[in-house]
Amino acid sequence: MDLLGGTIEVTSEPGKGSVFTVSLKHRLPDADEIRRQTQHTTDALQAEALKGRRILLAEDNDLNAEIAISILSDLGLTVDRADDGSVCVEMLCRAQPGTYDLILMDIQMPDMDGYTATSIIRGLPDPDKASIPIIAMTANAFDEDKKKAAEVGMNGHLAKPIEVPKMLEVLAQTVKLRS
């Protein structure tokens, strides 16, 4: 107890029993420590909700795709990559319904941009495929970019560079709504 800066007290009455009181000094965590611990717990719960899910990533930039795939794979997700919006639409159309839980869609791609790809997907005859959650993942992070993403039917928006806690939050919320 001395090493921990505490005390032990004992009171005892014959035939009635004994009471041991242990007192230790503890430092209360500050607001930043509480926030970090809460965020860590939240991140773990969100990551658990995403494990085993399958994502279609539409990203034309190899380095950005590699980073996103690494992050998503570390979270326990399976990722298929389309390097353009037209390839993304084609992959979704060829896939069995329910193959993908959501699409992460870059906006600026060379052949078909993310807005156009999303509009095409929203018009597909298969209601499961047409309603798949689509999250914009783009360097276009202004309010008008978020508004345009919503107007074409995207369900969310993530700004690059990716902040993993924010990605976890958006993906977990999107998957939760779909389940």
Secondary structure, 3 states (H helix, E strand, C coil): CCCCCCEEEEEEECCCEEEEEEECCCCCCCHHHHHHHHHHHHHHHHHHHHCCCEEEEECCCHHHHHHHHHHHHHCCCEEEEECCHHHHHHHHHHCCCCCCCEEEECCCCCCCCHHHHHHHHHCCCCHHHHCCCEEEEECCCCHHHHHHHHHCCCCEEEECCCCHHHHHHHHHHHHHHHC
